[in-house]
Amino acid sequence: MAGNGLNMKDISEIKRLWKLGLKKREISRITKVHRNTVSRHIDQFISEINFVEPMLRPSPITNWTAEIDWEKIRSEYLSGVSLNVIHEELFEDKKLQVQYAGFWKQAQKRISLTEATMVRVFKPGERAEIDYADGIDILDPVTGELRKTEFFVGVLCHSRYAFAEFTWTQSSQDFLQSHVNMFEYFGGTTKLLSPDNLKSAVTKPHRYDPVINQAYTRLAEHYELAVVPARVRTPTDKAIVERTIQIFQRYFFMKIRHRTFTSLLELNQCLREHLEIFNQKKHRIFRRTRAEMFLDEKSHLKSLPQDAYKVAIYHSATLSRDCHLIFDQNYYSAPHSLRGKKLDIWATAKTVEIFSDGERLAFHGRRSGHGRFATDPVHYPPAQMAYAEEDVQKVINRAVSVGPETEKLIKGLLNPHPLMHFRRSQGVVALSWKYTPELLEAACRDANRFNNNRVQYLERVIKTRQGVARKVEDEIGLRSYNPYLRGIDNIH
């Protein structure tokens, strides 16, 4: 519009905006009129006001600031109310006439919009912070399903040197193994570790006296370090790792946004390559790379123990009447004298150890799958004692009441030792309450014939017989009367 004369509509708009308190530069941008032209018309308008009616001159923009309760605005802002909402309310109440930009600038000058913070300074090798974040989905090439991962991050607080890896879960096994991998990556350990309050680290959170997970305590003892968890819902206690995760996620996740991964190994290999690049980037505040600062800190880290740490998870379970306890959906035996007592279990990827009051009672190879037994016959009481137990006699008496085939099957299960297959024996006789004794007796006859005494097989046979019985009953049911058919009594 420069170079052309303005009509009265444009001039009136310039005057109106100026009365609202907008600056000349803002009016020029809104009306798309050159700044010099806007300034000329405003100066002309001011001179007319001064000549005709001095009282019509608008108050300086700064006059409205004295009428605002800035302490109240600060209190509302810190409680969660946005400045935009506060400005709209004041504007509607006619307590101010300036636009939001002018209000925001005055608010920045007159009140502190953030709480005071403290800069934390850590000595080299003093502290490391641990946290998890959502990982990247992995595509299963067989089923086509997406499987979620967890993103583990550990940061040295002095140098901000970072370690990261993806795991399937936040379980104790994965959590502890990530710590082992992190210490190997750093080449040493710090004096303190500050994790979040996940179950794998903290059994019972507390502001002053949290209960640390026993498996995590065992790892801390091996590496001779102290665990100081962050307070619940207080991310500022581990602000360094929180901020590192934000920065690294924006970098790494965007770098691989067009890639699809089909295995955890492939994803972690890609992560390790970008992690090296990330640690070589210059820090915005320190003006040095994390790798350069790590070189200064590395000599202050505690050396790794000579013996590599074997990740072991902790669990407790009660020893059942059949001298077995349940761990990871499998059954492991322990001495019969401790039946009914809660025992401690330490399990690695290959072994399971059972303890009572710090004394090891049993050692088993770890079973894979579900429902498998690991039994040491030494843990059973003598056979004569086991047969005399009330529960065993109840199972035998119930089997006798069902029939001879059921009795034969149960006695076969209770030999050579009554407690070895006691759970299965209980499952067999329990079928007599769910189905009729006749069906169970017939199923036990088939089980004895084909030497298959599992409860699942017996129940499958019973259901099959039930289905056949119903089908036959339906087929040979009484027909309706037909006068054209001779009865059996009329056949000679």
C-alpha positions as CSV (number, residue, x, y, z in Angstrom):
1,M,0.0,0.0,0.0
2,A,3.1,2.2,0.0
3,G,3.1,5.0,-2.5
4,N,-0.7,5.2,-2.6
5,G,-3.0,7.5,-0.7
6,L,-4.9,6.0,2.2
7,N,-8.6,6.2,2.4
8,M,-10.5,7.2,5.5
9,K,-11.2,3.6,6.4
10,D,-7.4,2.8,6.6
11,I,-6.7,6.0,8.6
12,S,-9.5,5.2,11.0
13,E,-8.1,1.7,11.5
14,I,-4.6,3.1,12.3
15,K,-6.1,5.4,14.9
16,R,-8.2,2.7,16.4
17,L,-5.3,0.3,16.8
18,W,-3.1,3.1,18.3
19,K,-5.8,3.8,20.9
20,L,-5.7,0.1,21.9
21,G,-2.1,0.6,22.8
22,L,-0.4,-1.1,19.9
23,K,3.0,0.1,18.8
24,K,3.6,1.6,15.4
25,R,5.5,-1.4,14.2
26,E,2.7,-3.7,15.1
27,I,0.1,-1.4,13.5
28,S,2.2,-1.4,10.3
29,R,2.3,-5.2,10.2
30,I,-1.5,-5.6,10.8
31,T,-2.7,-2.9,8.3
32,K,0.1,-3.6,5.8
33,V,0.9,0.1,5.7
34,H,4.5,1.3,5.7
35,R,5.8,2.2,9.1
36,N,6.6,5.8,8.2
37,T,3.1,6.3,6.9
38,V,1.7,4.9,10.1
39,S,3.9,7.2,12.1
40,R,3.0,10.3,10.1
41,H,-0.8,9.7,10.6
42,I,-0.4,8.9,14.3
43,D,1.7,12.1,14.9
44,Q,-0.9,14.1,13.0
45,F,-3.6,12.6,15.2
46,I,-1.7,13.4,18.4
47,S,-1.2,16.9,17.3
48,E,-4.9,17.3,16.6
49,I,-5.8,15.9,20.1
50,N,-3.3,18.2,21.8
51,F,-4.8,21.2,19.9
52,V,-8.5,20.3,20.3
53,E,-9.0,18.3,23.5
54,P,-5.9,17.4,25.6
55,M,-8.0,15.1,27.7
56,L,-8.6,12.7,24.8
57,R,-4.9,11.8,24.7
58,P,-4.5,8.1,25.6
59,S,-2.7,7.3,28.8
60,P,0.9,6.0,28.4
61,I,1.0,2.2,28.1
62,T,2.9,1.9,31.4
63,N,0.1,3.4,33.4
64,W,-2.0,0.2,33.5
65,T,0.8,-1.7,35.2
66,A,0.3,0.1,38.5
67,E,-3.3,-1.1,38.7
68,I,-2.4,-4.8,38.4
69,D,-1.9,-7.1,41.4
70,W,1.2,-8.8,40.1
71,E,1.7,-11.0,43.2
72,K,-1.8,-12.5,42.7
73,I,-1.0,-13.2,39.0
74,R,2.3,-14.9,40.0
75,S,0.4,-17.1,42.6
76,E,-2.2,-18.1,40.0
77,Y,0.5,-18.8,37.4
78,L,2.5,-21.1,39.7
79,S,-0.7,-22.9,40.6
80,G,-1.1,-23.9,36.9
81,V,-3.2,-21.0,35.3
82,S,-1.6,-19.9,32.1
83,L,-0.8,-16.2,31.4
84,N,-3.0,-16.3,28.4
85,V,-6.1,-17.1,30.5
86,I,-5.1,-14.5,33.1
87,H,-4.8,-11.9,30.3
88,E,-8.2,-12.8,28.9
89,E,-9.9,-12.5,32.3
90,L,-8.3,-9.1,33.0
91,F,-9.2,-7.9,29.5
92,E,-12.8,-9.0,30.0
93,D,-13.0,-7.2,33.3
94,K,-11.6,-4.0,31.6
95,K,-8.7,-3.9,33.9
96,L,-6.3,-3.6,31.0
97,Q,-6.5,-2.8,27.3
98,V,-3.1,-4.0,26.0
99,Q,-2.6,-7.0,23.9
100,Y,-1.2,-10.3,25.2
101,A,2.3,-9.5,23.9
102,G,2.5,-6.3,26.0
103,F,1.1,-8.0,29.1
104,W,3.5,-10.9,28.7
105,K,6.5,-8.6,28.5
106,Q,5.5,-6.7,31.6
107,A,4.9,-10.0,33.5
108,Q,8.4,-11.1,32.6
109,K,9.9,-7.9,34.0
110,R,7.8,-7.6,37.2
111,I,7.3,-11.2,38.5
112,S,9.4,-14.4,38.6
113,L,7.4,-16.9,36.6
114,T,9.5,-19.9,37.7
115,E,10.5,-21.3,41.1
116,A,14.1,-20.9,42.2
117,T,16.4,-23.8,41.2
118,M,19.8,-25.0,42.5
119,V,22.7,-25.9,40.3
120,R,24.0,-29.3,41.5
121,V,27.7,-29.9,41.2
122,F,29.1,-33.4,41.4
123,K,32.7,-34.6,41.9
124,P,34.2,-37.0,39.3
125,G,33.1,-40.6,39.9
126,E,30.7,-39.5,42.7
127,R,27.2,-40.3,41.2
128,A,25.3,-41.9,38.4
129,E,21.6,-41.6,37.7
130,I,19.4,-44.3,36.2
131,D,16.0,-44.1,34.5
132,Y,13.7,-45.8,32.0
133,A,11.7,-44.4,29.1
134,D,9.4,-45.9,26.4
135,G,11.4,-47.7,23.8
136,I,10.9,-48.4,20.1
137,D,8.5,-51.1,18.8
138,I,10.2,-54.1,17.2
139,L,8.4,-55.9,14.3
140,D,8.1,-59.7,14.6
141,P,8.9,-61.0,11.1
142,V,7.0,-64.2,11.7
143,T,3.7,-62.9,13.1
144,G,3.9,-59.3,11.9
145,E,3.1,-58.1,15.4
146,L,4.8,-55.1,17.1
147,R,6.5,-55.8,20.4
148,K,7.2,-53.0,22.8
149,T,10.7,-52.4,24.3
150,E,12.0,-50.4,27.3
151,F,14.7,-47.8,27.0
152,F,17.3,-47.9,29.8
153,V,19.6,-44.9,30.3
154,G,22.4,-44.3,32.8
155,V,24.4,-41.0,33.0
156,L,27.5,-40.1,34.9
157,C,26.5,-36.8,36.7
158,H,29.9,-35.1,36.5
159,S,30.7,-35.6,32.8
160,R,27.1,-36.3,31.5
161,Y,28.6,-39.3,29.7
162,A,25.7,-41.5,28.8
163,F,25.0,-45.2,28.4
164,A,21.7,-46.6,26.9
165,E,20.2,-49.9,25.7
166,F,16.9,-51.4,24.9
167,T,15.4,-54.3,26.8
168,W,12.2,-56.2,26.6
169,T,11.0,-55.4,30.1
170,Q,11.8,-53.6,33.3
171,S,12.0,-56.9,35.2
172,S,14.7,-57.5,37.8
173,Q,16.6,-59.7,35.3
174,D,16.8,-57.1,32.6
175,F,17.3,-54.2,35.1
176,L,20.3,-55.8,36.7
177,Q,21.8,-57.0,33.4
178,S,21.6,-53.4,32.1
179,H,23.6,-52.3,35.2
180,V,26.3,-54.8,34.5
181,N,26.5,-53.7,30.8
182,M,26.6,-50.0,31.9
183,F,29.5,-50.5,34.3
184,E,31.4,-52.4,31.6
185,Y,30.7,-49.6,29.2
186,F,32.0,-47.0,31.6
187,G,34.9,-49.2,32.7
188,G,34.2,-48.6,36.3
189,T,31.6,-47.7,38.9
190,T,30.6,-44.6,40.9
191,K,30.2,-44.3,44.6
192,L,26.4,-43.6,44.4
193,L,23.6,-44.9,42.2
194,S,20.3,-43.0,42.0
195,P,17.5,-45.0,40.3
196,D,13.8,-44.5,40.0
197,N,11.3,-46.2,42.3
198,L,10.5,-49.2,40.1
199,K,9.9,-52.6,41.8
200,S,13.2,-54.0,40.5
201,A,15.0,-51.3,42.5
202,V,12.8,-50.4,45.4
203,T,10.5,-52.9,47.2
204,K,8.8,-50.3,49.4
205,P,9.2,-46.6,48.5
206,H,9.5,-44.1,51.4
207,R,10.7,-40.5,51.5
208,Y,13.2,-41.2,54.2
209,D,13.7,-44.9,54.5
210,P,13.0,-46.8,51.2
211,V,13.4,-50.6,51.2
212,I,15.8,-51.6,48.4
213,N,15.1,-54.8,46.4
214,Q,17.3,-57.6,47.7
215,A,18.6,-58.5,44.3
216,Y,19.6,-54.9,43.7
217,T,21.3,-54.8,47.2
218,R,23.3,-57.9,46.2
219,L,24.5,-56.1,43.0
220,A,25.4,-53.0,45.1
221,E,27.4,-55.1,47.5
222,H,29.3,-56.8,44.7
223,Y,30.3,-53.4,43.1
224,E,30.8,-51.7,46.5
225,L,28.4,-48.8,45.9
226,A,25.5,-47.2,47.6
227,V,21.9,-47.0,46.2
228,V,20.1,-43.7,46.9
229,P,16.7,-43.8,45.1
230,A,15.0,-40.6,44.0
231,R,11.9,-39.5,46.0
232,V,8.6,-40.7,44.6
233,R,7.2,-38.4,41.9
234,T,10.2,-36.0,42.2
235,P,12.0,-36.1,38.9
236,T,14.3,-33.2,39.9
237,D,16.2,-35.7,42.2
238,K,17.5,-37.2,39.0
239,A,17.2,-34.2,36.7
240,I,20.4,-35.0,34.8
241,V,19.3,-38.3,33.4
242,E,15.8,-37.0,32.8
243,R,17.2,-34.2,30.6
244,T,19.6,-36.5,28.9
245,I,16.7,-38.8,27.9
246,Q,14.8,-35.9,26.4
247,I,17.8,-34.7,24.4
248,F,18.8,-38.2,23.2
249,Q,15.3,-39.3,22.3
250,R,14.8,-36.2,20.1
251,Y,18.1,-37.0,18.4
252,F,18.1,-40.8,18.1
253,F,14.3,-41.5,17.7
254,M,14.1,-38.9,14.8
255,K,17.2,-40.3,13.2
256,I,15.7,-43.8,12.8
257,R,12.1,-42.7,12.3
258,H,12.0,-44.3,8.8
259,R,13.6,-47.6,9.9
260,T,12.0,-50.8,11.0
261,F,13.8,-53.2,13.3
262,T,13.1,-56.9,13.6
263,S,15.3,-57.9,16.5
264,L,16.5,-56.4,19.8
265,L,20.1,-57.1,18.8
266,E,19.7,-55.1,15.6
267,L,18.1,-52.2,17.5
268,N,20.9,-52.1,20.1
269,Q,23.6,-52.2,17.5
270,C,22.1,-49.2,15.8
271,L,21.7,-47.5,19.2
272,R,25.4,-48.0,20.1
273,E,26.5,-46.3,16.9
274,H,24.4,-43.3,17.6
275,L,25.3,-43.2,21.3
276,E,29.0,-42.8,20.3
277,I,28.1,-39.9,18.1
278,F,25.9,-38.4,20.8
279,N,28.7,-38.5,23.4
280,Q,31.0,-36.7,20.9
281,K,28.6,-33.8,20.5
282,K,29.5,-30.5,22.3
283,H,27.5,-29.8,25.4
284,R,25.6,-26.5,25.1
285,I,26.6,-25.2,28.6
286,F,30.0,-26.7,29.2
287,R,31.2,-26.2,25.6
288,R,33.0,-29.5,25.7
289,T,31.9,-32.9,24.5
290,R,30.7,-35.6,26.9
291,A,33.6,-37.8,25.7
292,E,36.2,-35.2,26.6
293,M,34.7,-34.6,30.1
294,F,34.5,-38.4,30.6
295,L,38.3,-38.7,30.0
296,D,38.7,-36.4,33.1
297,E,36.3,-38.5,35.1
298,K,37.3,-42.0,34.1
299,S,40.4,-42.1,36.4
300,H,38.1,-41.3,39.4
301,L,35.8,-44.3,38.8
302,K,36.2,-47.3,41.0
303,S,37.7,-50.3,39.3
304,L,35.4,-53.2,38.4
305,P,35.7,-56.4,40.6
306,Q,37.9,-59.2,39.2
307,D,35.0,-61.6,39.3
308,A,32.2,-60.8,36.9
309,Y,28.8,-60.4,38.4
310,K,26.3,-63.1,37.7
311,V,22.9,-61.6,37.6
312,A,20.6,-63.3,40.2
313,I,17.0,-62.4,40.9
314,Y,15.3,-62.8,44.3
315,H,12.0,-64.4,45.1
316,S,10.3,-65.9,48.1
317,A,7.9,-68.8,48.2
318,T,6.3,-71.2,50.7
319,L,7.3,-74.9,50.6
320,S,4.2,-77.0,49.9
321,R,3.1,-80.3,51.4
322,D,4.7,-82.2,48.5
323,C,8.1,-80.7,49.3
324,H,8.0,-78.3,46.3
325,L,7.8,-74.6,46.0
326,I,6.7,-72.6,42.9
327,F,9.1,-70.3,41.1
328,D,8.6,-68.9,37.6
329,Q,5.7,-71.4,37.1
330,N,7.9,-74.4,37.7
331,Y,8.4,-76.6,40.8
332,Y,11.6,-77.0,42.8
333,S,12.0,-79.3,45.8
334,A,13.4,-78.5,49.3
335,P,13.8,-80.6,52.5
336,H,10.5,-81.9,53.9
337,S,11.2,-80.6,57.4
338,L,10.6,-77.0,56.2
339,R,7.1,-77.6,54.7
340,G,4.9,-74.6,55.3
341,K,7.8,-72.2,55.8
342,K,8.6,-69.3,53.4
343,L,12.0,-69.8,51.8
344,D,14.3,-67.5,49.8
345,I,15.1,-68.2,46.2
346,W,18.1,-66.9,44.2
347,A,17.9,-67.7,40.5
348,T,20.3,-67.0,37.7
349,A,19.7,-67.8,34.0
350,K,20.8,-71.4,34.6
351,T,20.5,-72.2,38.3
352,V,18.0,-72.0,41.2
353,E,19.3,-71.9,44.8
354,I,16.9,-72.2,47.8
355,F,17.9,-70.7,51.2
356,S,16.5,-70.5,54.7
357,D,18.0,-68.0,57.2
358,G,21.0,-67.6,54.9
359,E,21.8,-71.3,54.7
360,R,21.6,-73.0,51.3
361,L,19.2,-75.9,51.3
362,A,18.9,-76.9,47.7
363,F,20.5,-76.4,44.3
364,H,18.7,-77.1,41.0
365,G,19.2,-76.4,37.4
366,R,16.6,-73.8,36.2
367,R,13.7,-75.3,34.3
368,S,12.4,-73.7,31.1
369,G,8.7,-73.8,30.1
370,H,5.8,-74.2,32.6
371,G,4.8,-76.9,35.0
372,R,8.1,-78.8,35.1
373,F,9.5,-80.4,38.3
374,A,13.1,-80.3,39.6
375,T,13.1,-82.9,42.4
376,D,15.8,-84.2,44.6
377,P,14.6,-87.5,46.2
378,V,16.6,-86.8,49.3
379,H,14.2,-83.9,50.2
380,Y,11.3,-86.4,50.7
381,P,10.5,-87.9,54.1
382,P,10.8,-91.7,54.4
383,A,8.1,-93.5,52.4
384,Q,6.5,-95.1,55.5
385,M,6.1,-91.6,57.1
386,A,4.7,-90.2,53.9
387,Y,2.1,-92.9,53.5
388,A,1.0,-92.3,57.1
389,E,0.2,-88.6,56.4
390,E,-3.5,-87.7,56.4
391,D,-3.5,-86.0,53.0
392,V,-2.1,-89.1,51.2
393,Q,-4.6,-91.4,52.9
394,K,-7.4,-89.1,51.9
395,V,-6.4,-89.3,48.2
396,I,-6.1,-93.1,48.4
397,N,-9.5,-93.5,50.1
398,R,-11.2,-91.3,47.5
399,A,-9.6,-93.3,44.7
400,V,-10.9,-96.6,46.3
401,S,-14.4,-95.1,46.5
402,V,-14.4,-94.3,42.7
403,G,-13.3,-97.7,41.5
404,P,-10.5,-100.2,41.0
405,E,-9.1,-98.6,37.9
406,T,-8.8,-95.2,39.7
407,E,-7.2,-96.9,42.7
408,K,-4.7,-98.6,40.5
409,L,-3.8,-95.3,38.8
410,I,-3.4,-93.4,42.1
411,K,-1.3,-96.1,43.7
412,G,0.9,-96.2,40.6
413,L,1.5,-92.4,41.0
414,L,2.3,-92.7,44.7
415,N,5.0,-95.2,44.1
416,P,8.0,-95.3,44.5
417,H,7.5,-92.3,46.8
418,P,4.1,-91.0,47.9
419,L,4.9,-87.3,47.6
420,M,6.7,-87.3,44.2
421,H,3.5,-87.1,42.2
422,F,1.2,-86.0,45.0
423,R,-0.1,-82.9,43.2
424,R,-1.1,-85.0,40.2
425,S,-2.8,-87.5,42.4
426,Q,-4.8,-84.7,44.0
427,G,-5.8,-83.5,40.5
428,V,-7.0,-86.9,39.4
429,V,-9.3,-87.5,42.4
430,A,-10.5,-83.9,42.1
431,L,-12.0,-84.9,38.7
432,S,-14.5,-87.2,40.6
433,W,-16.1,-84.0,42.1
434,K,-16.3,-82.3,38.7
435,Y,-17.6,-85.3,36.7
436,T,-19.3,-88.5,37.7
437,P,-17.3,-91.3,39.3
438,E,-18.3,-93.6,36.4
439,L,-16.8,-91.3,33.8
440,L,-13.6,-91.0,35.8
441,E,-13.3,-94.7,36.3
442,A,-13.7,-95.3,32.5
443,A,-11.0,-92.6,31.8
444,C,-8.7,-94.2,34.3
445,R,-9.2,-97.5,32.5
446,D,-7.9,-95.9,29.3
447,A,-5.1,-94.2,31.2
448,N,-3.9,-97.5,32.6
449,R,-4.1,-99.2,29.3
450,F,-2.1,-96.5,27.4
451,N,0.2,-95.6,30.4
452,N,-0.8,-91.9,30.4
453,N,-1.6,-90.7,33.9
454,R,-1.7,-86.9,33.3
455,V,-4.7,-85.0,34.5
456,Q,-5.1,-83.2,31.1
457,Y,-5.3,-86.5,29.3
458,L,-7.9,-87.9,31.8
459,E,-10.1,-84.8,31.5
460,R,-9.9,-84.9,27.7
461,V,-11.0,-88.5,27.7
462,I,-13.9,-87.7,30.0
463,K,-15.1,-84.8,27.8
464,T,-14.9,-87.0,24.7
465,R,-17.0,-89.7,26.4
466,Q,-19.5,-87.2,27.5
467,G,-19.9,-85.9,24.0
468,V,-20.3,-89.4,22.6
469,A,-22.9,-90.3,25.2
470,R,-24.9,-87.2,24.4
471,K,-24.8,-88.0,20.6
472,V,-25.8,-91.6,21.1
473,E,-28.7,-90.6,23.4
474,D,-29.9,-88.1,20.9
475,E,-29.8,-90.7,18.0
476,I,-31.5,-93.5,19.8
477,G,-34.1,-91.4,21.6
478,L,-37.8,-92.5,21.5
479,R,-39.5,-91.7,18.3
480,S,-43.0,-90.2,18.1
481,Y,-45.9,-92.7,17.5
482,N,-46.5,-93.8,13.9
483,P,-49.7,-95.8,13.2
484,Y,-48.2,-97.3,10.0
485,L,-45.3,-99.1,11.8
486,R,-45.7,-102.4,13.6
487,G,-44.4,-102.6,17.1
488,I,-41.9,-105.2,18.2
489,D,-44.6,-107.2,19.9
490,N,-46.4,-107.7,16.5
491,I,-43.3,-109.3,14.9
492,H,-43.6,-113.1,14.6
